[in-house]
Amino acid sequence: SYSFCTLLDWGETEKKKKKMSDLPPMRTDDKAARMLSALKNENKHEVVPVWAMRQAGRYLPEYMKFTEGTEFFYNCQTPERAMEITVQPVRLDIDAAILFSDILIVPQAMGMDVKMCPGKGPQFTAPMSVVGDISSVVDPLVEKFGEAAVKNSSKLIHDPSSQIGKSLVESVAYTKTALNLIRKNLDGKIPLIGFTGAPWTLMCYMTEGSSKPSYAGARRWFFEAPEKAQELLGLITNTCLEVLLQQIEAGAQIIQLFESHGGEITPECFEKYELPCLELIAKTIKTLHPEIPVILFARNCLHSLEKCFASSFDAVSIDCNTSLTTACTFAKKYGKAVQGNLDPCVLYASPEEITKVTHAMLAEAASVMGTTPSGVPASYVANLGWGMLPSHKPESLQTFIDAVHSYGKK
Ligand code: 1CP
């Protein structure tokens, strides 16, 4: 009694499986396995996994050379170039690669025009600068997809057949090609991370139009136009979710959400407006792809840290103003993993000092999380508390990575 529809779905699933199996399988050595082992609480790894936020970027001379005279988004949108930049830091012995792209491709998929201006950062041509007015984004979408589909897409449900997210992300399908190429280049030696921004952090840029010191212009939406804020966050959530599912289908093996402006929202607003968005994203990914770990970079989210750990994410990545012991205590309580949180400025110290501070951080993690059978901190991934800075030296990142890898070895 198979319906035609079931057979069609089955055919689609088989096609997808076949496409995935064209990608090189993960190797089985400790280096290839340690990130997933730590994030999934398996803790079979012998060496602490480590990578660095913004590990591909301006501190690398080869990035400067390769991107000279080119536009930032041109590099994101050209799969061969995105691949090349993504794998540049592999020479530093990192344990995961992260797709070279940006959180701002989600507003672009929603129809907004964003440019990256050297020295200034992102600049939106037409941000939603009137509080509560989302018509500049919504009207063109209604025109194209109809009122009902757009309304459905702002609800915190996942129903691709009645929502527009799946159609919107076709405009950023270049990331699929990039992810495929990167997986082939990495050849199963280390896993590949896909990402988007978290909805609130994206709302900050979409309403303010550029980097701002406090995002008060975005925050006031919750008090002046709460329903419109919710509608906008819903639309962003739907788009992020489809971007992430598209990335997973194309070969991303770990997902990270960047809540970079988590410090600019009150705990009350975070719980009421943002947490349900984050939860829908994490829960849907965990339901459709239980094997894919999902990490939340909860920058300056000490105000809501326990709620982050209690949510459906597998791991929370913390910044350097958040106590590692506090984060590890919550991680233990909820059976989650922790990532972080070396101050990027430690990388300006001498190699001896970088090693000393790194080893102290790992010892602190181990003291709360306990250790794997080989004696390294359990369910823990070493990282910086925020991204690499253009004035960092690659050798300093190398020292940090080597210090993480040498921890616990006699
Ligand atoms: O000229 C250049 O090369 C631009 C610098 C740059 C780079 C290298 C930008 C501009 N984005 C990126 C790449 C990038 N961005 C990655 C690639 C992979 C890697 O980490 O190696 C990732 C994951 C991001 C994510 C991103 N973009 C975030 C979240 C992480 C974070 O740093 O908090 C944010 C907030 C952005 C927005 C953004 N992109 C770029 C700038 C200058 C900004 C604004 C930052 C701000 O408002 O403070």
Residues whose N, C-alpha, C, O or C-beta is under 5 A from the ligand:
A	BS01	1CP	A52 M53 R54 Q55 A56 G57 R58 I98 L99 F100 S101 D102 I103 G121 P122 S211 F258 S260 G387
